[in-house]
Structure formats: C-alpha cells, structure tokens
Amino acid sequence: MNEQNMTRRKEVDLEITDFLWEIVRNWRVIAICLIIGAVLLCGYQYIKDSRNADTTADEVVEEYSKTVHEMKEALGAQDLDQVYGAVAIKKQLDEKSDYADNSPLMAVNPYAENLILLQYRVQSDEGNAAELAAIYQDYLMYGELASEMIDCDSRKDETIYAKETYETGFTVRIRGSREADCKELAENVKKGLSAYAQRMDENFTAHELELVNESSNIIVDQELAQLQDDTALAIKNLGEHLDTIKSKMNGNQLELYVELTENQPEQNEDSAEQTGNEEETNGSDVPEQISVHISVSKFIIGGIIGIALAIIFILLKYLLSGNLRSEAEIKALYHNDVLGTIRSSVDGKRGKIDKWYVGARYGKSGKMSLEQEVELICANMKIACKENQKVYLTGSDLSGTSTEILEKIREECEKRGLTVVSGREICYYAEALEELAKIGQVVFIEEMRKSRYNNMYQEVIRCREHQISILGMIVIGA
C-alpha cells in the first residue's frame, strides 16, 4: 500500500445516506441544542420584555408630554388654536362615527321598523302614582334594562274618580329590525318590571302596576329616519371641515395634530381613577404596563435554530474528522478484510432510539447479540489462519477497548483451536512488535470514531515492511 490510499481519505465524497444516519446517531446532541436554543432565545425575549415593562407609566407620560411641549413651543398662538380646533373636531367626528357604527338604533330600517307597545297603569291610594310611574320609567331608561331600543312615554289619565283615586300610566316603546328580537326584549321588560314592582312594595306604600295593553306593528318611523340622516350628514360635514382645516396646516401643525390625536398613550383605568381631574389639565393618558410572558413562537424559533446549528456541527465533524467512520473505509483505504463488527453494547445498556438506529441502519446484523458477533468473528479468524493457528491481536489504540470483548474473543478462539495473544500497540512498543514478528500473523481491532487513520496506516505499513500477514480487522462500534 502506498500513500495514495491516505490521500484518498481527503477526497472521499460526502455520502448523503451516511450523513443522515450520522444525524440520527447524534440525536442527543440535537436534543440538547434544541433545548438550549429554545431556552436562550425565549429567555432573551423574556428579559427584554421585563426591562421594557420596568418603564413606569409616569416615565412614558413624561416623555410624551415633553415631546408635545416642544412641538407647542415651535408654534405661535394662532397656529396652536388652529390645531386645537382640529383636535376638537376630530373628537366629535370619532364620537359620531362610533355611534353610527355601533348603535343598534342606527341599524334599524326606519321604513320597516318593528314596534311593540306596552301600556302600563300605576294605581296608588296614597296619591303618589305619578311619582311611582316616574321611578318605573327611570328604571327602564337608566337601570338594568336600559337600551336604545326602549323608550317611555308618560301620560296622566283624568277620570271621574280623580279626587278619590289617583292613577297614571306610561307606555313602553320597543323597536328593532327583527320581530323576534323585539319580542324577546319585550319579555325581558315585562319580567324586569314585575320583579322591580315587588322590590318597590318593600320601600313604598301599597300600589299596583298593571299591564293593560300590548300591541305590535310594523311602522314607518320618520323620527328615526331623520336621526339617521342627521347623523350621516353631521359625519360628512365634520369630515369635510376637518380636511379643510388640515389642508391649511403646515408641517409642524400636522405633526402636533398627529401626536394629540393618534400617538397618545393608552389609558390605564386604575391610574385614571387615581389622577381624577389631573387628566383634564395635562391632556395625557396613563399607559398600561407592558405584558411580560413566555413567547411560544420564540421558543419554537430558538429550537429550530438550535437544531440547525447542531446539524452544521455534526456535518463539520463528519467531514473534518481524522477518525474511522465506517468499516467500508478499511477495505477502500487499506485493502484489508473486515472479519466482523461488534455493534452490540457490552453492558447491555442502550436506549430505545439507539437500538432502533442500529437495527434500521444495519438490518439483521445490527440486532445480533455480543455472543453471536464474537462467534462469527472467531469463525472468520479460523478460516483465515489456515496452517498457523496462532494469532496476535492488537490495534492502533487499545486504551478504551473493552477487556471483556478481548477476553470473549480469546475464549471463543480457544474453543475453535486458535491461540490468541493480546498485545499492545506495535507502533509504540518495541516488545509488542517483536512478539508479533515471532507469531507471524495479526488481527487488528479498531473502534469507530476513535481509531485514527494515520495510526492505522502506520501499523499496516509496519506489518508489510516486516512481511507479517494481516488476516483482517475487527471493528467495534455502530
């Protein structure tokens, strides 16, 4: 063998299949990098959010007020009045638009409005029927049942018994787009008034609340139609007026206008209650504190980055390693036979993923027990020995080789009539080389990802220089 075989090691193409199996074999490295990457990125984001959350509301408001103050200083009194006017109009426009978009009354078709009328009568012997009726109406308009879809019209009935008995009444108007919604709301009104009447009996003198009539119809509500038209027209006029004012503003005015209408800090309800009237004077709202939480997306992204870095590390290690990485390289680089491979764990301790990896990559041979592998190796050694039944067993680096494996090989060979002499490395110990020369034939035992190519090359060269027969090599590892 010449040095061309060693240079071939540097020119070996990357086998995609072998590399993929190498990734599976290093699943622990990938798992560790995944966890580290996820924890680091997630932790970094959490710390960053925590630091941002430490910024108090007062600091944010102070910075905002400082910015606005600087903008105001750059403008004259007339320009400021123009900006304040635009801000006021913008506030009115937002209120009108919000009402038009969210009010259920604005969604009712005034030309096909469903209307339910509930006529109630209130009677009291104490002469306070009108006062009681007003209380009931206030409950409907401002209490638990308050709604834009409910309205009350009061009346005073004059009867021939007016001097002896006081009674009055009120009418509840319920309107909406759908008849079913109006009926549901009417039922709620009747139940609510009935329950409220019972509570009223506990605080006032005896009286009677009676539903005297209920009717439903579909009407044309001119009043509602006018309200909707007026609201739409007001929004249109306010928008045009605001656009006209803004078109006359200069850059500084527009910048201040944006700060006052769009960039104000969000209001914190608790702070608003504490500050009270101070908000009206400083014109700024107290911001909510930044929410700090663990980001799941950052955790996933960090894990993906960790996996990518792990694969890059495995690839570089696979390409740049000077150690034996497969038994096929022994035949290609050193022209020696592989007498057998020991892939099983000596102590029998191997994870499920490791067992699956060996079985999936090497098939049935990867599922053999240590005893079966040793028997097969010794059988090959017996066949290779021919006349000389004595073999010297050594390797390029025996420091980590299991003595149990060497002992099992020796015992199995003795059963087959072979004498195995285990010796130290011939490249480092002269007595080992001399003992090998006396025996005349050798079997090398090498470990995957541990035995170095240069050391293996040197021991092969020694044997061929002294014309010592190399029966083959035993490989340990999967």
C-alpha positions as CSV (number, residue, x, y, z in Angstrom):
1,M,0.0,0.0,0.0
2,N,1.3,3.5,-0.8
3,E,0.4,7.0,0.3
4,Q,-2.2,7.3,-2.4
5,N,-4.6,5.5,-0.1
6,M,-4.2,8.1,2.6
7,T,-4.7,11.0,0.2
8,R,-7.9,9.3,-1.0
9,R,-9.3,9.9,2.5
10,K,-9.3,13.6,1.8
11,E,-11.1,13.1,-1.5
12,V,-13.9,10.9,-0.2
13,D,-17.3,12.2,-1.3
14,L,-20.0,13.0,1.2
15,E,-22.4,10.2,1.3
16,I,-25.8,11.7,2.0
17,T,-27.2,8.5,3.4
18,D,-24.3,8.0,5.8
19,F,-24.6,11.6,6.9
20,L,-28.3,11.3,7.6
21,W,-27.6,8.2,9.7
22,E,-24.9,10.2,11.4
23,I,-27.5,12.8,12.3
24,V,-29.8,10.1,13.8
25,R,-26.9,8.7,15.7
26,N,-26.2,12.1,17.3
27,W,-29.9,12.6,18.4
28,R,-28.7,13.5,21.9
29,V,-26.6,16.4,20.5
30,I,-29.6,17.7,18.5
31,A,-32.0,17.4,21.5
32,I,-29.6,19.3,23.8
33,C,-29.0,22.1,21.1
34,L,-32.8,22.3,20.6
35,I,-33.4,22.8,24.3
36,I,-30.5,25.3,24.7
37,G,-31.6,27.3,21.7
38,A,-35.2,27.4,22.7
39,V,-34.4,28.4,26.3
40,L,-31.8,31.0,25.3
41,L,-34.0,32.8,22.7
42,C,-37.1,32.6,24.8
43,G,-35.2,33.8,27.9
44,Y,-33.6,36.7,26.0
45,Q,-37.1,37.8,24.8
46,Y,-38.5,37.5,28.3
47,I,-35.6,39.5,29.8
48,K,-36.0,42.2,27.1
49,D,-39.8,42.4,27.8
50,S,-39.2,42.6,31.5
51,R,-36.8,45.5,31.1
52,N,-39.3,47.3,28.9
53,A,-42.0,46.6,31.5
54,D,-39.9,48.3,34.1
55,T,-40.5,51.6,32.4
56,T,-43.2,53.2,34.6
57,A,-46.3,55.0,33.4
58,D,-45.0,58.3,34.7
59,E,-41.9,58.0,32.6
60,V,-43.9,57.3,29.4
61,V,-46.2,60.2,30.1
62,E,-43.4,62.5,30.9
63,E,-41.6,61.7,27.6
64,Y,-44.9,62.1,25.7
65,S,-45.6,65.5,27.5
66,K,-42.1,66.6,26.8
67,T,-42.4,65.9,23.1
68,V,-45.8,67.7,22.9
69,H,-44.4,70.6,24.8
70,E,-41.5,71.0,22.4
71,M,-43.9,71.0,19.4
72,K,-46.1,73.6,21.0
73,E,-43.2,75.9,21.7
74,A,-42.4,75.8,18.0
75,L,-45.8,77.2,17.1
76,G,-47.5,80.5,17.5
77,A,-50.7,81.1,19.4
78,Q,-52.8,81.3,16.2
79,D,-51.3,78.1,14.9
80,L,-52.0,76.4,18.2
81,D,-55.6,77.5,18.2
82,Q,-56.0,76.0,14.7
83,V,-54.5,72.7,15.9
84,Y,-56.8,72.6,19.0
85,G,-59.8,73.3,16.8
86,A,-58.9,70.4,14.5
87,V,-58.4,68.1,17.5
88,A,-61.8,69.1,18.9
89,I,-63.5,68.4,15.5
90,K,-61.7,65.1,15.3
91,K,-63.0,64.1,18.7
92,Q,-66.6,65.0,17.6
93,L,-66.1,63.1,14.3
94,D,-64.9,60.0,16.2
95,E,-67.8,60.1,18.6
96,K,-70.3,60.5,15.8
97,S,-68.7,57.7,13.7
98,D,-68.5,55.4,16.7
99,Y,-72.2,56.0,17.4
100,A,-73.2,55.4,13.7
101,D,-71.2,52.2,13.6
102,N,-72.1,50.6,16.9
103,S,-75.5,51.9,17.9
104,P,-78.2,49.3,17.3
105,L,-80.7,52.1,16.6
106,M,-78.7,53.2,13.6
107,A,-79.0,49.6,12.2
108,V,-82.8,49.7,12.2
109,N,-84.6,50.3,8.9
110,P,-86.9,53.3,9.8
111,Y,-89.2,52.4,6.9
112,A,-89.9,48.9,8.1
113,E,-89.5,49.2,11.9
114,N,-90.9,46.6,14.2
115,L,-92.7,48.2,17.1
116,I,-94.1,46.8,20.3
117,L,-96.1,49.0,22.7
118,L,-96.6,48.0,26.3
119,Q,-99.1,50.2,28.2
120,Y,-98.9,50.1,32.0
121,R,-101.2,51.6,34.6
122,V,-100.0,52.6,38.1
123,Q,-102.5,53.0,40.9
124,S,-101.9,54.2,44.5
125,D,-104.3,55.1,47.3
126,E,-101.7,57.5,48.7
127,G,-101.9,59.8,45.7
128,N,-98.3,59.2,44.6
129,A,-99.0,57.3,41.4
130,A,-97.2,59.8,39.2
131,E,-94.0,59.6,41.4
132,L,-94.1,55.8,41.2
133,A,-94.6,55.9,37.4
134,A,-91.6,58.2,37.1
135,I,-89.5,55.7,39.1
136,Y,-90.5,52.8,36.9
137,Q,-89.6,54.8,33.8
138,D,-86.2,55.8,35.3
139,Y,-85.6,52.1,35.9
140,L,-86.3,51.3,32.3
141,M,-84.3,54.1,30.9
142,Y,-81.2,54.0,33.2
143,G,-81.4,50.8,35.1
144,E,-80.6,47.1,34.3
145,L,-82.8,47.1,31.2
146,A,-81.5,50.4,29.7
147,S,-81.3,50.2,25.9
148,E,-81.6,52.5,22.9
149,M,-84.3,50.2,21.7
150,I,-86.5,51.0,24.8
151,D,-88.3,54.3,25.2
152,C,-91.1,55.5,27.6
153,D,-94.0,58.0,27.1
154,S,-95.8,59.1,30.3
155,R,-99.5,60.0,30.5
156,K,-102.0,61.2,33.1
157,D,-105.5,59.8,32.9
158,E,-108.2,62.1,34.1
159,T,-111.2,60.0,35.4
160,I,-114.4,60.9,37.2
161,Y,-112.8,59.4,40.3
162,A,-109.8,61.7,40.2
163,K,-110.4,63.2,43.6
164,E,-110.8,59.9,45.3
165,T,-108.3,57.7,43.4
166,Y,-105.0,58.6,41.8
167,E,-103.8,56.7,38.8
168,T,-101.4,57.3,35.9
169,G,-99.8,55.3,33.2
170,F,-96.9,55.1,30.9
171,T,-96.2,53.4,27.6
172,V,-93.1,51.4,26.8
173,R,-92.0,51.6,23.2
174,I,-89.7,48.7,22.0
175,R,-88.4,48.8,18.5
176,G,-85.9,46.9,16.3
177,S,-85.1,45.4,13.0
178,R,-86.3,41.9,13.7
179,E,-89.7,41.0,15.2
180,A,-88.1,38.1,17.2
181,D,-85.6,40.5,18.9
182,C,-88.4,42.9,19.8
183,K,-90.5,40.1,21.4
184,E,-87.5,38.8,23.4
185,L,-86.8,42.3,24.6
186,A,-90.5,42.9,25.5
187,E,-90.5,39.7,27.6
188,N,-87.4,40.9,29.4
189,V,-89.1,44.3,30.1
190,K,-92.2,42.6,31.5
191,K,-90.2,40.3,33.7
192,G,-88.0,43.1,34.8
193,L,-90.8,45.4,35.7
194,S,-92.7,42.7,37.6
195,A,-89.6,41.9,39.7
196,Y,-88.9,45.6,40.3
197,A,-92.5,46.1,41.4
198,Q,-92.0,43.5,44.1
199,R,-89.0,45.4,45.4
200,M,-90.9,48.7,45.2
201,D,-93.6,47.3,47.5
202,E,-90.9,46.9,50.2
203,N,-89.9,50.6,50.1
204,F,-93.2,52.4,49.3
205,T,-96.8,52.1,50.2
206,A,-99.0,49.6,48.6
207,H,-99.6,50.2,44.9
208,E,-100.4,48.3,41.8
209,L,-98.6,48.1,38.5
210,E,-100.7,46.6,35.7
211,L,-100.1,45.8,32.0
212,V,-103.3,46.9,30.4
213,N,-102.4,46.5,26.7
214,E,-99.8,45.1,24.4
215,S,-99.6,45.6,20.7
216,S,-97.2,45.1,17.8
217,N,-96.9,46.6,14.4
218,I,-94.6,47.5,11.5
219,I,-94.3,51.2,11.1
220,V,-92.5,54.0,9.2
221,D,-90.5,55.9,11.9
222,Q,-90.0,59.4,10.5
223,E,-88.2,60.5,13.6
224,L,-85.6,57.7,13.4
225,A,-85.2,58.3,9.7
226,Q,-84.4,61.9,10.4
227,L,-82.0,61.0,13.2
228,Q,-80.1,58.6,10.9
229,D,-80.0,61.3,8.1
230,D,-78.8,64.0,10.6
231,T,-76.1,61.7,11.9
232,A,-74.8,60.8,8.4
233,L,-74.8,64.5,7.4
234,A,-73.0,65.5,10.6
235,I,-70.3,62.9,10.0
236,K,-69.9,64.2,6.4
237,N,-69.8,67.8,7.3
238,L,-67.3,67.2,10.2
239,G,-65.1,65.2,7.9
240,E,-65.1,67.9,5.2
241,H,-64.5,70.6,7.7
242,L,-61.6,68.7,9.3
243,D,-60.0,68.1,5.9
244,T,-60.3,71.8,5.1
245,I,-58.5,72.8,8.3
246,K,-55.8,70.2,7.9
247,S,-55.1,71.3,4.3
248,K,-54.2,74.7,5.7
249,M,-51.8,73.4,8.3
250,N,-48.0,73.5,8.0
251,G,-45.8,70.5,8.7
252,N,-45.3,71.4,12.4
253,Q,-49.0,71.8,13.0
254,L,-49.8,68.4,11.3
255,E,-47.1,66.7,13.4
256,L,-48.6,68.1,16.6
257,Y,-52.1,67.2,15.5
258,V,-50.9,63.6,14.9
259,E,-49.4,63.5,18.4
260,L,-52.5,64.8,20.1
261,T,-54.9,62.5,18.2
262,E,-53.1,59.3,17.3
263,N,-49.9,58.9,19.4
264,Q,-51.3,59.4,22.9
265,P,-50.5,56.6,25.4
266,E,-53.3,54.2,26.1
267,Q,-55.2,54.9,29.3
268,N,-54.9,52.8,32.4
269,E,-58.2,52.6,34.2
270,D,-56.8,52.3,37.7
271,S,-54.5,55.3,37.2
272,A,-57.3,57.3,35.7
273,E,-59.4,56.8,38.8
274,Q,-56.5,58.0,41.0
275,T,-55.5,61.0,39.0
276,G,-59.1,62.3,38.6
277,N,-59.2,65.8,37.3
278,E,-55.4,65.9,36.6
279,E,-56.1,64.3,33.3
280,E,-58.1,67.3,32.1
281,T,-55.2,69.6,32.7
282,N,-52.2,67.6,31.4
283,G,-54.0,66.2,28.4
284,S,-52.2,62.9,28.5
285,D,-53.4,59.4,29.5
286,V,-51.5,56.9,31.6
287,P,-50.3,53.9,29.7
288,E,-50.8,50.3,30.6
289,Q,-47.8,48.3,31.7
290,I,-46.3,46.0,29.1
291,S,-47.4,42.4,29.5
292,V,-44.5,40.0,30.2
293,H,-45.0,36.4,29.2
294,I,-43.1,33.5,27.8
295,S,-43.3,33.6,24.0
296,V,-44.2,30.2,22.4
297,S,-43.1,31.4,19.0
298,K,-39.7,32.4,20.3
299,F,-39.4,29.0,22.0
300,I,-40.1,27.3,18.6
301,I,-37.8,29.5,16.6
302,G,-35.0,29.1,19.2
303,G,-35.4,25.3,19.0
304,I,-35.2,25.4,15.2
305,I,-32.1,27.5,15.3
306,G,-30.6,25.0,17.8
307,I,-31.3,22.1,15.5
308,A,-29.8,23.9,12.6
309,L,-26.6,24.6,14.5
310,A,-26.4,21.0,15.7
311,I,-26.7,19.7,12.2
312,I,-23.9,22.1,11.0
313,F,-21.7,20.9,13.9
314,I,-22.4,17.2,13.0
315,L,-21.6,17.9,9.3
316,L,-18.3,19.6,10.1
317,K,-17.3,16.9,12.5
318,Y,-18.2,14.2,10.0
319,L,-16.2,15.8,7.2
320,L,-13.2,17.0,9.1
321,S,-12.7,14.1,11.5
322,G,-9.5,12.1,11.1
323,N,-11.0,9.0,12.7
324,L,-12.5,5.9,11.3
325,R,-16.2,6.4,10.5
326,S,-17.2,3.2,8.7
327,E,-16.0,-0.3,8.2
328,A,-16.2,0.2,4.4
329,E,-13.3,2.5,4.5
330,I,-11.0,-0.3,5.8
331,K,-11.4,-2.1,2.5
332,A,-11.2,1.0,0.4
333,L,-8.2,2.6,2.1
334,Y,-6.1,-0.3,3.5
335,H,-7.2,-3.2,1.3
336,N,-7.9,-5.4,4.3
337,D,-10.8,-7.6,5.0
338,V,-13.3,-6.9,7.9
339,L,-13.6,-10.1,9.9
340,G,-16.6,-8.8,11.8
341,T,-18.1,-5.9,13.5
342,I,-19.2,-5.7,17.2
343,R,-22.2,-3.3,17.3
344,S,-24.0,-4.6,20.4
345,S,-23.4,-2.9,23.8
346,V,-21.1,-4.8,26.2
347,D,-23.1,-3.9,29.3
348,G,-26.4,-4.3,27.6
349,K,-27.5,-0.7,28.3
350,R,-28.7,1.1,25.2
351,G,-31.6,3.4,24.7
352,K,-34.6,2.6,22.6
353,I,-33.5,5.2,20.0
354,D,-30.0,3.8,19.8
355,K,-31.4,0.3,19.3
356,W,-33.7,1.5,16.6
357,Y,-30.8,3.3,14.9
358,V,-28.6,0.2,14.8
359,G,-31.4,-2.1,13.7
360,A,-32.7,0.3,11.0
361,R,-29.2,1.1,9.6
362,Y,-27.6,-2.4,9.6
363,G,-30.7,-4.6,9.5
364,K,-30.5,-8.1,10.9
365,S,-26.7,-7.8,11.6
366,G,-27.5,-4.9,13.9
367,K,-29.7,-7.0,16.1
368,M,-27.2,-9.7,16.8
369,S,-26.1,-10.3,20.4
370,L,-22.5,-9.9,21.5
371,E,-22.0,-13.7,21.7
372,Q,-23.2,-14.1,18.1
373,E,-20.9,-11.4,16.8
374,V,-17.9,-12.9,18.7
375,E,-18.7,-16.4,17.3
376,L,-18.9,-15.0,13.8
377,I,-15.6,-13.1,14.1
378,C,-13.8,-16.2,15.5
379,A,-15.1,-18.4,12.7
380,N,-13.7,-15.9,10.2
381,M,-10.4,-15.8,12.0
382,K,-10.2,-19.7,12.0
383,I,-10.8,-19.8,8.3
384,A,-8.2,-17.1,7.6
385,C,-5.5,-18.7,9.7
386,K,-5.1,-21.9,7.6
387,E,-1.9,-23.6,8.9
388,N,-0.7,-21.2,11.6
389,Q,-3.2,-21.5,14.4
390,K,-1.7,-18.7,16.5
391,V,-2.8,-15.0,16.1
392,Y,-1.6,-11.8,17.6
393,L,-4.5,-9.4,18.4
394,T,-3.7,-5.7,18.7
395,G,-4.9,-2.3,17.4
396,S,-3.9,1.3,16.8
397,D,-5.4,2.5,20.1
398,L,-6.4,-0.1,22.8
399,S,-6.7,2.4,25.7
400,G,-10.5,2.4,25.5
401,T,-11.1,-1.1,24.1
402,S,-13.2,-3.3,26.5
403,T,-11.2,-6.1,28.1
404,E,-14.4,-8.1,28.2
405,I,-14.6,-8.1,24.4
406,L,-10.9,-9.2,24.1
407,E,-11.5,-11.9,26.7
408,K,-14.6,-13.2,24.9
409,I,-12.7,-13.3,21.6
410,R,-9.8,-15.2,23.2
411,E,-12.1,-17.7,24.8
412,E,-14.1,-18.4,21.7
413,C,-11.0,-18.8,19.6
414,E,-9.6,-21.4,22.1
415,K,-12.8,-23.4,21.6
416,R,-12.0,-23.5,17.9
417,G,-8.4,-24.4,18.4
418,L,-6.9,-21.0,17.9
419,T,-4.4,-19.4,20.2
420,V,-4.9,-15.6,20.6
421,V,-2.3,-13.4,22.1
422,S,-3.5,-10.0,23.0
423,G,-0.7,-7.4,22.8
424,R,-0.1,-3.6,23.0
425,E,0.2,-1.2,20.1
426,I,3.0,-2.2,17.7
427,C,3.6,1.5,16.7
428,Y,4.6,2.4,20.3
429,Y,6.0,-0.6,22.0
430,A,9.1,-2.5,20.6
431,E,8.5,-5.7,22.6
432,A,5.0,-5.8,21.1
433,L,6.4,-5.6,17.5
434,E,9.0,-8.3,18.3
435,E,6.3,-10.6,19.7
436,L,4.2,-10.0,16.6
437,A,7.1,-10.9,14.4
438,K,7.5,-14.3,16.2
439,I,3.9,-15.2,15.7
440,G,3.8,-14.0,12.1
441,Q,0.2,-13.0,11.6
442,V,-2.0,-10.4,13.1
443,V,-5.6,-9.3,13.5
444,F,-6.2,-5.6,14.2
445,I,-9.1,-4.4,16.3
446,E,-10.2,-0.8,15.7
447,E,-13.0,1.4,17.1
448,M,-15.3,3.6,15.1
449,R,-14.8,7.3,15.6
450,K,-11.8,6.6,17.8
451,S,-9.1,4.9,15.7
452,R,-7.2,7.5,13.7
453,Y,-6.4,6.9,10.0
454,N,-2.7,7.9,10.4
455,N,-2.2,5.4,13.2
456,M,-3.9,2.6,11.3
457,Y,-1.8,3.4,8.3
458,Q,1.4,3.2,10.3
459,E,0.6,-0.2,11.8
460,V,-0.3,-1.6,8.4
461,I,2.9,-0.3,7.0
462,R,4.9,-1.9,9.8
463,C,3.4,-5.3,9.1
464,R,4.0,-5.2,5.4
465,E,7.6,-4.0,5.8
466,H,8.3,-7.0,8.0
467,Q,6.2,-9.3,5.8
468,I,3.8,-10.1,8.6
469,S,0.4,-11.4,7.4
470,I,-2.6,-9.3,8.1
471,L,-5.6,-11.6,8.5
472,G,-8.1,-8.8,8.7
473,M,-9.6,-6.3,11.0
474,I,-12.3,-6.3,13.7
475,V,-14.4,-3.1,14.0
476,I,-16.1,-2.1,17.3
477,G,-19.0,0.4,17.1
478,A,-22.1,1.2,15.1
